């Protein structure tokens, strides 16, 4: 009996997942691509059409032999929705998505406080605001995906450590904290946001069809990576995977890092490092476009720095050259360990332009094993600040549609 149920569930998931990604299809289209009979496919479609998950949208063309025109079916992306939140060092970004993981509505807010109670309340108020936008008579919320910086225990929903919120301590029961404060009966999933951003690239971004990839995300005060191996997010034995920002690149005399260490990758390429350089050279290099273009040394204007770099300003070249050196060392280490097909750069350095990418490629190819023609691609992401919520929502949806319980408990 159990075997029959498992086969039925597998057939249902196979058919639905095909329709989800294929667009408008007929039963004959599905049968041509997957090894199921047309009667079996028809039964599955009837089930999901009754539930509203799949809908008939018209008739196709008759075959050359004539006969009835086939019905065209489409996945109903609006039958359910997902809620997603990205918590950053000083912001909360929330999004409501359809069942295809596309954003329907988003809300963004900055904060300057560090109090754990106030930050968790900001997360919950963001989720409630999104939840209230759902038409609950027609659409069910399947759950909440939350991406946070730092080390996360995915299985138990614990937030083990974050360098941005050191004062909160370690091993917080974060999922439980959110569930209790939120007061909504919703499944909640939590993971490291960089891993989720890698998944977003895999399903919707520069990483499509790339089963082995690494994203490197640089924010003003942070640097992290997300790693996919054979299409699966890599967590590591202690959930430390992706903490490349705290990989020590300059152990002797390196700058202080927010994690408490010295010479970390993150500290060498952060906005804080750039600010230090600009403050030290304002009087010496006053003629540079970095300054004459309006950059304020007290509050670094990265746009001015990157704009000057794109115009080949000599001082901007020197700053970015130093940053590119540390990036090349860090990325080369990643390549030597994981050998990815593609590295996708997200965050603040995406605006540095193609010169920065070419600089990185040149430096990396001159490092380890220079006689081997490494084919790893290094590209900029097409995503902006929505990358975290896209990852959280799409991974939540992937878990839902692959769940063993899904076939017997479809959304209504």
Secondary structure by P-SEA (a helix, b strand, c coil): caaaaaaaaaaaaaaaaaaaccccccaaaaaacccccaaaaaaaaaaaaaacccccccccccccccccbbbbbbbcccccbbbbbbbcccbbbbbccccccccccbbbbbbccccaaaaaaaaaaaaaaaaaacccccccccbbbbbbccccccccccccccccccccccccaaaaaaaaaaccbbbbbbccaaaaaaaaaaccccccccccbbbbbbcccccbbbbbccccccccccccccccccccccccccccccccccccccccccaaaaaaaaaacccccccccccccccccccccaaaaaaaaaaccaaaaaaaaaaaaaaaaaaaaaaacccccbbbbbcccccccaaaaaaaaaaaaacccccccccbbbbbbccccaaaaaaaaaaaaaaaaacccccccccc
